[in-house]
Amino acid sequence: MTKAIGRALVYVAFFALLLFVPAGTADWWRAWVLLGILLVARIASTIAVQLANPGLLRERSGVPLHAGQPLVDKVLVVGVMAGFAALPAVAGLDRFRWHVLPTPAPVVSGLGLVLFTAGWWIVALTLRTNAFAVTVVRHQKERHHALVDTGVYRIVRHPMYAGMVLVMAGLGLWLGSYLAALVALLPVSILVVRIGFEERFLLGTLPGYAEYTSRVRARLIPGVW
């Protein structure tokens, strides 16, 4: 548990660098609010997962690449991570240097903070529900991989991705950068591609997944897709 919380602190510290170095200043109260929420979300989800699925923390603590992971998924996961890491940097550059687009209105920025917070909450619920929610696409034989169709998985088939979409969309809006919100379309697009690959993989390896897709029609957004 201590190591997991330590990793959460390192994650938030790295995120702070991605915000303040491109911005050229730490005098950015919106960024500090964002970091505070991120810190609480990461630590709270770590504790929740430790209580519900302690083995999952160990699985997610390593490098997000695995020997049994298909090559295409290695490319996709690196693309998503790089795209996500670019968002705070773009927001800092745009807010303090570039000024490419007008600053979002306060109500729009407030909505961004709501989306960011809700997204991390959904991610935490996903990790608490699914003991097999690792960062790589692979059949986890050594962990007796089984279908999970309860909790948030009764609403969409990929709730963690749904949460991350909200996080990425809300980040730029709260930080006052429409440009960062638009750049979020890149990692979101890669996530959509990964969903297609992941579902083909699971249909061929995970018993019951085909029947599950017939019951839960939405992949990412209920009533839309």
C-alpha positions in Angstrom: 0.0 0.0 0.0 2.8 2.4 0.9 4.5 1.8 -2.4 1.3 2.3 -4.3 0.6 5.6 -2.6 4.2 6.6 -3.3 3.6 5.9 -7.0 0.5 8.1 -6.9 2.5 11.0 -5.4 5.2 10.6 -8.1 2.4 10.5 -10.8 1.0 13.8 -9.5 4.5 15.4 -9.2 5.2 14.4 -12.8 1.8 15.9 -13.8 2.8 19.1 -12.1 5.9 19.3 -14.1 3.9 18.9 -17.3 1.8 21.8 -16.3 4.2 24.3 -14.8 7.3 23.9 -17.0 5.6 24.6 -20.3 3.6 27.4 -18.6 6.8 29.0 -17.3 5.2 29.7 -13.9 3.7 28.0 -10.9 1.4 31.0 -10.3 -1.6 29.2 -11.8 -4.4 28.5 -9.4 -6.5 26.4 -11.7 -3.6 24.1 -12.1 -3.2 23.8 -8.4 -6.9 22.9 -8.0 -6.5 20.3 -10.7 -3.5 18.8 -9.0 -5.4 18.7 -5.7 -8.2 16.8 -7.2 -5.8 14.5 -9.0 -4.0 13.7 -5.8 -7.1 12.9 -3.9 -8.4 10.8 -6.8 -5.2 8.8 -7.2 -4.8 8.1 -3.4 -8.5 7.3 -2.9 -8.6 4.9 -5.9 -5.4 3.3 -4.6 -6.9 2.6 -1.2 -10.2 1.4 -2.8 -8.5 -1.0 -5.1 -6.2 -2.3 -2.4 -9.3 -3.1 -0.3 -11.2 -4.7 -3.2 -8.6 -6.1 -5.6 -5.1 -6.0 -4.1 -3.6 -8.1 -6.9 -4.7 -5.5 -9.4 -2.4 -2.9 -7.9 0.6 -5.2 -8.4 -0.4 -5.9 -12.0 -0.8 -2.1 -12.8 2.4 -1.1 -11.0 4.8 -2.2 -13.7 5.7 -0.9 -17.2 2.5 -0.8 -19.3 4.0 -3.2 -21.8 4.0 -7.0 -21.4 5.6 -10.0 -23.1 2.2 -11.5 -23.9 0.8 -8.2 -25.3 0.2 -7.9 -29.0 2.5 -5.5 -30.8 -0.4 -3.4 -32.1 -1.6 -2.8 -28.5 1.9 -1.8 -27.5 1.8 0.9 -30.1 -1.7 2.0 -29.1 -1.1 2.2 -25.4 2.1 4.3 -26.0 0.1 6.6 -28.2 -2.7 7.1 -25.7 -0.2 7.8 -22.9 1.8 10.3 -25.0 -1.4 12.0 -26.1 -2.6 12.3 -22.5 0.8 13.6 -21.3 0.7 16.3 -24.0 -2.6 17.8 -22.8 -1.3 19.6 -19.6 1.7 20.8 -21.6 -0.4 22.2 -24.4 -2.7 23.8 -21.9 0.2 25.6 -20.2 1.7 26.7 -23.4 -1.6 28.0 -24.8 -2.7 29.7 -21.6 0.5 31.6 -21.0 2.3 31.8 -24.4 0.3 31.0 -27.5 -3.3 32.2 -26.8 -4.5 30.4 -29.9 -8.2 30.5 -29.1 -10.3 32.6 -26.7 -10.4 31.6 -23.1 -13.5 29.5 -22.1 -16.2 31.2 -20.2 -16.3 30.5 -16.4 -19.3 28.2 -16.8 -17.5 26.2 -19.4 -14.4 26.0 -17.3 -16.5 24.9 -14.4 -18.1 22.2 -16.5 -14.5 21.1 -17.3 -13.7 20.6 -13.7 -16.9 18.6 -13.2 -15.9 16.3 -16.2 -12.4 15.9 -14.9 -13.6 14.9 -11.4 -16.3 12.6 -12.7 -13.9 10.9 -15.0 -11.5 9.9 -12.3 -14.5 8.7 -10.2 -15.6 6.4 -13.0 -12.0 5.1 -13.4 -11.9 4.4 -9.6 -15.2 2.5 -9.8 -13.9 0.5 -12.7 -10.8 -0.5 -10.9 -12.8 -1.4 -7.8 -15.2 -3.6 -9.9 -12.8 -5.3 -12.3 -9.9 -7.2 -10.9 -8.6 -7.8 -14.5 -8.5 -4.1 -15.5 -4.8 -4.1 -16.3 -3.1 -1.6 -18.7 -2.4 -4.2 -21.4 -4.6 -6.2 -23.7 -3.9 -9.8 -22.9 -5.6 -12.9 -21.7 -4.5 -13.3 -18.0 -4.4 -17.0 -17.7 -2.2 -16.9 -14.6 -4.9 -14.8 -12.9 -7.9 -17.0 -14.1 -9.2 -14.2 -16.3 -13.0 -14.1 -16.2 -15.7 -11.9 -17.6 -16.9 -8.9 -15.4 -20.3 -7.6 -16.2 -21.4 -6.0 -12.9 -21.3 -2.4 -11.7 -20.3 0.2 -14.3 -19.8 -2.7 -16.8 -23.6 -3.0 -16.9 -23.8 0.5 -18.5 -20.9 0.5 -21.0 -18.4 -2.2 -22.0 -15.3 0.1 -21.5 -16.0 2.3 -18.5 -12.4 3.1 -17.8 -12.0 4.5 -21.2 -15.3 6.4 -20.8 -13.9 7.9 -17.6 -10.6 8.9 -19.3 -12.5 10.6 -22.1 -14.2 12.8 -19.5 -10.8 13.5 -17.8 -9.1 14.5 -21.1 -12.0 16.7 -22.2 -12.4 18.4 -18.9 -8.7 19.1 -18.3 -8.3 21.6 -21.1 -11.6 23.3 -20.4 -10.8 23.8 -16.7 -7.3 25.1 -17.4 -8.7 27.7 -19.8 -7.5 26.2 -23.1 -9.9 25.2 -25.9 -6.8 24.2 -27.8 -6.0 21.5 -25.2 -9.6 20.3 -25.3 -9.3 19.9 -29.1 -5.9 18.2 -28.9 -7.7 15.7 -26.6 -9.4 14.3 -29.7 -6.1 12.7 -30.6 -5.7 10.3 -27.6 -9.5 9.8 -27.6 -9.3 8.7 -31.2 -6.5 6.2 -30.4 -8.7 4.9 -27.5 -11.5 4.3 -30.0 -9.1 2.3 -32.2 -7.9 0.4 -29.2 -11.5 -0.5 -28.2 -12.0 -2.1 -31.6 -8.8 -4.1 -31.3 -9.5 -5.1 -27.7 -13.0 -6.3 -28.4 -11.8 -8.5 -31.3 -9.1 -9.9 -28.9 -11.6 -10.6 -26.1 -14.2 -12.2 -28.5 -11.6 -14.7 -29.4 -10.1 -15.4 -25.9 -12.6 -14.5 -23.1 -15.6 -17.0 -22.6 -18.9 -15.2 -22.5 -17.7 -11.9 -24.0 -19.8 -12.3 -27.2 -23.0 -12.8 -25.2 -22.0 -9.8 -23.0 -21.7 -7.5 -26.0 -25.2 -8.5 -27.1 -26.5 -7.5 -23.6 -24.5 -4.3 -23.1 -24.6 -2.5 -26.5 -22.8 0.7 -25.6 -19.0 0.6 -25.9 -18.2 4.1 -24.6 -21.2 6.4 -24.5 -24.7 5.0 -23.5 -27.1 5.5 -26.4 -24.5 6.7 -28.8 -21.7 4.2 -29.3 
